Structure formats: structure tokens, C-alpha cells
Amino acid sequence: MNTINDVKKQKEYIEKVKKINEGKSLKYNIYTMGCQLNENDSEKICGMLENMGYTKTLDFKDADIVIFNTCCVRENAEDKLFRKTSEN
């Protein structure tokens, strides 16, 4: 679980990256495979990226950053990841 100091450090980092990205048109794409916890984590990551100045895109080819959020507990999720990366 995050402590108050951990959250403070995360917010400081987000602000630093936001300043670096200022004036840039950066995009991100995130693939979520796995359970509902992965969905929840992806939503948090999306929020962090958007606070850093990134805009979501559905086309990974337009993205400056692509994140694969998968579950190592469920083999099916990892299989989806490897299929997705081999398609491109």
C-alpha cells in the first residue's frame, strides 16, 4: 500500500513530466488484458499519463508510449499479449 510520502513523490514526478511535455502533442495507448484489477490499474495509469500531458489514442501506431498491462496469474492474458505483439 502507498504511504503518504510515496503518493507525494508520484505527484511530484507527474508534475515534472508535465512540465517537460508542455507544448508537445504526445499520445499514449494502453492494452489491458487480465482481470478487473488490471482494468482498475489501467484506469489509474491513464489518469497519470493524462496528468502528464498525454492524450489517449486507440491506434498504437500513433502513440508515443504503449503500455501492455497484463496479468501473470492468468495464462490466457499473457497468451493474448504475445498474440497481439506478434501481429504487429
Summary of the structure (lengths in Angstrom):
residues: 88
radius of gyration: 14.7
end to end distance: 36.1
largest distance: 41.7
contacts: 226
relative contact order: 0.20
helix: 57%
strand: 19%
